Amino acid sequence: MPDVYSNIREVDSAIQERIADILELRAADPQQVEFLDHYLKSLPFAEQSQVLEIGCGTGAVTRSLARCTCISTVAGVDPSTILLNHARLLSQDYENVQFSQADARELPFDAESFDTVVLHTTLCHIPGPEKVLEEAFRVLQKDGLLVIFDGDYASTSFAIGDNDPLEAVARAAVEVIAHDRWIVRKLPGLLRKTGFDVLGSRGYAYSAACDAEYMLTILDRGADALEASGIISASLALALKDEGRLRAEQGNFFGLITYGKLLAKKLS
Ligand SMILES: C[S@@+](CC[C@H](N)C(=O)[O-])C[C@H]1O[C@@H](n2cnc3c(N)ncnc32)[C@H](O)[C@@H]1O
C-alpha cells in the first residue's frame, strides 16, 4: 500500500474527499495550530512578501500565511483538483490568495518570482524531493527563504509498554503515511547540495493523549495496511482500531509523531 499523497491524482475521488476532511481536522488540532503559529512568528518575512506554498492541499496553511500582515500575496499549488476545490471554497474571503494546479517538480512560475517558499508536510510525500528543492531554488529570489516543516514519521509510536500490539500498527502506518519517512533527517544535506544555506532547524513533538481524533486516523491507516498486506484478518484490524478508541475513551491512549522545521536561504 503506497502513500496515497505520492500519487494523489490517481486516488479515488471519495478517498480524496476524506483526505480533505482529515487535512482540515489536522489543521484545527490545537498542537498543530501551535506549531504553525510558532514557526510562522519566527520567520523574518520582508514587508510585502510574495509567498508560495507548494502542496497546499485544502489551503489551511495558505490561509494562515495570508493572515500574516507583512505578506502581500500567497500562491498555493497542488496536483489535486479535488483538494484545490476545497482550498478555493475555504479561502473565498481572502483577497490575497491564488491557487493553481501544479506539480512541485515542474512549477509554472518564472525564476525569482517569490520571497519565500513554504513546504508544510508535503516533501515527505513526493518521490524525487531533489527536483522539488531545485524548483523551490529556481522560483526564489536571491536571498529568498525556504521553510520546510515535515513529519519525522520514522518516530511514530503508539506503544505504552513493551510488546504493545499498537506499536505494530504504528510501524505499518509509517509505511503508508509518507513516501519517505526519513526525509527530515536527510534535509540538511539535501538543502546544501541544492545551493541553500541552512539557517536553522528545530523539532516539535506532537503527542496525542486526551484529544486523539487525528492520531486515531493514523492508527486506522496502519491497521488497514496490515489487513491489506494479508498479515492480519479484518476482525483483528477492527479490534486494533477499537483498542485505540477504548484507550482514548479511558484516557489511556498515547500517540507520538515528531516534526522538524528547517529554514534555509538561497545563496546569492
Ligand atoms: C499532507 S498534505 C499537506 C497539505 C497542506 N500543506 C497542509 O499542511 O494542510 C500533502 C499535500 O502534498 C500534495 N502533493 C502530493 N504530490 C505532490 C506533488 N508532486 N507536487 C505538489 N504537491 C503534491 C498532496 O496533494 C497534498 O495536498
Ligand as a Chemical Component Dictionary entry (heavy atoms), coordinates in Angstrom:
data_LIG
# 
_chem_comp.id                   LIG 
_chem_comp.type                 NON-POLYMER 
_chem_comp.pdbx_formal_charge   0 
_chem_comp.three_letter_code    LIG 
# 
loop_
_chem_comp_atom.comp_id 
_chem_comp_atom.atom_id 
_chem_comp_atom.alt_atom_id 
_chem_comp_atom.type_symbol 
_chem_comp_atom.charge 
_chem_comp_atom.model_Cartn_x 
_chem_comp_atom.model_Cartn_y 
_chem_comp_atom.model_Cartn_z 
_chem_comp_atom.pdbx_ordinal 
LIG C1  C1  C 0  -0.244 16.091 3.908  1  
LIG S1  S1  S 1  -0.795 17.092 2.614  2  
LIG C2  C2  C 0  -0.345 18.730 3.181  3  
LIG C3  C3  C 0  -1.282 19.811 2.710  4  
LIG C4  C4  C 0  -1.034 21.185 3.301  5  
LIG N1  N1  N 0  0.317  21.619 3.093  6  
LIG C5  C5  C 0  -1.354 21.158 4.782  7  
LIG O1  O1  O 0  -0.413 21.062 5.595  8  
LIG O2  O2  O -1 -2.544 21.201 5.134  9  
LIG C6  C6  C 0  0.362  16.805 1.310  10 
LIG C7  C7  C 0  -0.002 17.557 0.057  11 
LIG O3  O3  O 0  1.010  17.349 -0.938 12 
LIG C8  C8  C 0  0.367  17.310 -2.189 13 
LIG N2  N2  N 0  1.244  16.694 -3.195 14 
LIG C9  C9  C 0  1.425  15.385 -3.452 15 
LIG N3  N3  N 0  2.249  15.228 -4.507 16 
LIG C10 C10 C 0  2.604  16.476 -4.918 17 
LIG C11 C11 C 0  3.414  16.961 -5.966 18 
LIG N4  N4  N 0  4.047  16.141 -6.824 19 
LIG N5  N5  N 0  3.529  18.301 -6.114 20 
LIG C12 C12 C 0  2.893  19.133 -5.261 21 
LIG N6  N6  N 0  2.120  18.723 -4.232 22 
LIG C13 C13 C 0  1.970  17.412 -4.059 23 
LIG C14 C14 C 0  -0.888 16.499 -1.917 24 
LIG O4  O4  O 0  -1.859 16.619 -2.920 25 
LIG C15 C15 C 0  -1.315 17.086 -0.570 26 
LIG O5  O5  O 0  -2.183 18.162 -0.721 27 
# 
loop_
_chem_comp_bond.comp_id 
_chem_comp_bond.atom_id_1 
_chem_comp_bond.atom_id_2 
_chem_comp_bond.value_order 
_chem_comp_bond.pdbx_ordinal 
LIG C1  S1  SING 1  
LIG S1  C2  SING 2  
LIG S1  C6  SING 3  
LIG C2  C3  SING 4  
LIG C3  C4  SING 5  
LIG C4  N1  SING 6  
LIG C4  C5  SING 7  
LIG C5  O1  DOUB 8  
LIG C5  O2  SING 9  
LIG C6  C7  SING 10 
LIG C7  O3  SING 11 
LIG C7  C15 SING 12 
LIG O3  C8  SING 13 
LIG C8  N2  SING 14 
LIG C8  C14 SING 15 
LIG N2  C9  SING 16 
LIG N2  C13 SING 17 
LIG C9  N3  DOUB 18 
LIG N3  C10 SING 19 
LIG C10 C11 SING 20 
LIG C10 C13 DOUB 21 
LIG C11 N4  SING 22 
LIG C11 N5  DOUB 23 
LIG N5  C12 SING 24 
LIG C12 N6  DOUB 25 
LIG N6  C13 SING 26 
LIG C14 O4  SING 27 
LIG C14 C15 SING 28 
LIG C15 O5  SING 29 
# 
